[in-house]
Amino acid sequence: MNRALFLKQYSPTWLGQIIECHQSLPSTNNQARDLLDQLGSAAHGAVVMAEEQTGGRGRHGRPWHSPRGLGLALSVALWNDGPADRAVCLPLAGSLAVLRALHHSAGLRGRLKWPNDVLVGGKKVSGVLVESRVQGGRPSGLVLGIGVNLLHREEDFPEDLRSFATSVRLAGGRPVTEEAFAASLLVALSPLIEEGLMNPAALVEMASGTWAHEPGDLLDVSSGEEILRGAFAGIAPDGSLLLKVDGHVQAVHHGDVTRVRPGSPRAGMLAKEEKRGS
Ligand code: BTN
């Protein structure tokens, strides 16, 4: 990540008062949390990026692979001494910003997979991890981490991920540099965070029409050991997944969608729609 090149394309607002570009870090989320530890509220809006992460984290303790120069690993530090539930909007703000940046900078139309993965052509191109910082038993900061696969070829992904993961390059997007994508992402992210902190339901409204799931699609949602199977019935204003199980609609707040009914006519349609420029 070339800082000068990045700053030619992004004019910092409250987001980016501090910008750190590292060659290698264990995790940009750790570094953003360290900034909150060191600077407190002055770290609000700090952006940390790294060309490589040696211990990148995904949701549920999974690793996130960030080989050097192939993708974007970016974290934003946010000061929060208000209620902990302010964090609820952040994952969606992150994934909506990725959708916008994909379209704007690479000409790709992505879809959201609940809760906050971004898919192109049915495969994951980006993930979002929000972590809270607690001090003295009180929430006092949030870190919004976003990983985007930009230049990966198939062989750059671990073998077990190849059938699920993609990159802007593999999906046929316009070539985009890390700097340009990061700039486009932050331009999109800033108003989404501001709006989402005031009115999380507004983000859910903005996301409608961008979900990879269609009403009636059969989903398996795993949470720990449990797997809940049901039909997709929408997303509630608080961002929870609505699943129709045995004729009753349930709100699911956490989990991973592990299976979408394969081969539905909708799946084919989405793949066409997501092609470049649509
Ligand atoms: C997921 O899909 O499981 C979330 C992946 C989040 C990865 C990003 S990369 C930048 C930031 N630093 C990390 O260690 N993780 C997040």
Residues whose N, C-alpha, C, O or C-beta is under 5 A from the ligand:
A	BS01	BTN	S27 T28 N29 G55 G56 R57 G58 R59 W64 L72 A73 L74 G127 V128 L129 G145 I146 G147
